Amino acid sequence: MLAGQADRLSALFESHADRLYRLARRLVPSADDALDLVQETFLKAARSPESIPHGLGDEEAWLVRVLVNVRRDQWRKEAVRKRHELDLSHAAIQHDDPERAFLIRTIVWSALDHLPPRRRAVVVMYELEGLSMASIASFLGISAITVRWHLPRSS
């Protein structure tokens, strides 16, 4: 990586890491997973710095799309494991055991993991991050109509 590219990547990190972490924290179950997701996002940026657009808003939108895509790839890899955990948790909830709260949380996370990545990102950004539909559309590179389409189905 050239010195100019390293400086730009450093500046991107300083400008956007906190926002990306907050979004990542809403998309994954733990703080460590969120840090890993942000790190993977910046690794992808470092691998192809020429792909990063210029301009504060465009950079952030690009980084958000990369973060969501990285998470989507993780969801795909976890799908089989999550289905198996869901089956086990359903069997355990039928009995009144002390781990019920944990199992319920597992079910909720599993249900969220079954949402398509874009839909989950829209729901998280709108409901938890409090972003406007226009902002979500800009960050994800989709139309506001598509954002609206995802939201009514999430309730």
C-alpha positions in Angstrom: 0.0 0.0 0.0 1.3 3.4 -0.9 1.8 6.1 1.7 -1.0 8.2 0.4 -3.4 5.2 0.4 -2.4 4.4 4.0 -3.0 8.0 5.0 -6.4 8.0 3.4 -7.3 4.7 5.0 -6.3 6.1 8.4 -8.4 9.2 7.8 -11.4 7.0 6.8 -11.0 5.0 10.0 -10.8 8.2 12.1 -13.9 9.6 10.4 -16.1 6.6 10.2 -15.1 3.9 12.6 -17.4 5.0 15.4 -20.5 5.1 13.2 -19.6 1.8 11.6 -19.1 0.3 15.0 -22.6 1.5 16.2 -24.2 -0.1 13.1 -22.2 -3.3 13.4 -23.1 -3.5 17.1 -26.8 -3.6 16.0 -26.1 -6.3 13.4 -24.2 -8.8 15.6 -24.7 -10.3 19.0 -21.6 -9.0 20.8 -19.2 -6.1 21.0 -16.3 -8.3 19.9 -18.2 -9.4 16.8 -18.9 -5.8 16.0 -15.2 -4.9 16.3 -14.4 -7.8 14.0 -17.0 -6.7 11.5 -15.6 -3.2 11.4 -12.0 -4.6 11.1 -13.1 -6.8 8.2 -14.7 -3.8 6.5 -11.5 -1.7 6.7 -9.5 -4.7 5.5 -11.7 -4.9 2.4 -11.1 -1.1 2.0 -7.4 -1.6 2.3 -7.4 -4.4 -0.3 -9.1 -2.1 -2.9 -8.5 1.5 -2.0 -9.2 2.6 -5.5 -12.8 1.5 -5.1 -13.5 3.9 -2.3 -15.3 7.0 -3.6 -14.3 10.5 -2.5 -16.5 12.7 -0.4 -17.5 12.3 3.2 -21.1 11.0 2.4 -20.0 8.8 -0.4 -17.2 7.2 1.6 -19.5 6.4 4.5 -22.2 5.0 2.2 -19.6 2.8 0.6 -18.2 1.6 3.9 -21.7 0.9 5.2 -22.5 -1.2 2.1 -19.2 -3.1 2.6 -20.0 -3.7 6.2 -23.5 -5.0 5.4 -22.1 -7.2 2.6 -19.5 -8.7 5.0 -22.2 -9.4 7.5 -24.4 -10.9 4.8 -21.5 -13.3 4.0 -21.2 -14.2 7.7 -25.0 -14.8 7.9 -24.7 -17.2 5.0 -21.9 -19.2 6.7 -23.8 -19.3 10.0 -27.2 -20.4 8.5 -26.8 -24.1 9.0 -25.4 -23.7 12.5 -28.1 -21.4 13.5 -30.9 -23.7 12.2 -29.4 -26.5 14.3 -29.2 -24.3 17.4 -32.8 -23.2 16.9 -34.0 -26.8 16.8 -32.2 -27.5 20.0 -33.6 -24.4 21.7 -37.1 -25.2 20.7 -36.8 -28.6 22.3 -35.3 -27.1 25.5 -38.0 -24.4 25.8 -40.7 -27.0 26.1 -39.2 -27.8 29.5 -39.2 -25.1 32.2 -35.5 -24.9 32.8 -33.3 -22.0 34.3 -31.8 -21.2 30.9 -35.1 -20.1 29.4 -34.1 -16.4 29.0 -30.9 -17.4 27.2 -32.8 -19.7 24.9 -35.4 -17.0 24.1 -32.6 -14.6 23.2 -31.1 -17.2 21.0 -34.4 -17.7 19.2 -34.7 -13.9 18.7 -31.2 -13.7 17.2 -31.9 -16.7 15.1 -35.0 -15.1 13.8 -33.2 -11.9 13.0 -30.5 -14.0 11.3 -33.1 -15.5 9.0 -34.0 -12.1 7.6 -32.4 -11.3 4.3 -29.3 -9.1 5.0 -30.6 -6.0 3.3 -33.9 -6.2 5.1 -32.2 -6.7 8.4 -29.9 -3.8 7.7 -32.9 -1.5 6.8 -34.8 -2.6 10.0 -31.8 -2.1 12.2 -30.9 1.3 10.7 -34.5 2.6 10.9 -35.7 1.1 14.1 -32.5 1.1 16.2 -30.3 3.7 14.6 -33.2 6.1 14.0 -32.0 7.0 10.5 -34.4 8.4 8.0 -35.5 6.4 5.0 -33.5 8.8 2.7 -30.4 8.3 4.7 -30.8 4.5 4.7 -31.4 4.6 0.9 -28.2 6.6 0.5 -26.1 4.4 2.7 -27.2 1.2 1.1 -27.3 2.5 -2.4 -31.0 1.6 -2.9 -34.1 3.7 -3.5 -36.2 5.1 -0.8 -39.1 3.1 -2.2 -37.1 -0.1 -1.6 -36.4 1.0 2.0 -40.1 1.6 2.5 -40.9 -1.8 1.0 -38.6 -3.5 3.6 -40.1 -1.7 6.6 -43.8 -2.6 6.6 -42.9 -6.2 6.3 -40.7 -6.1 9.4 -43.5 -5.1 11.8 
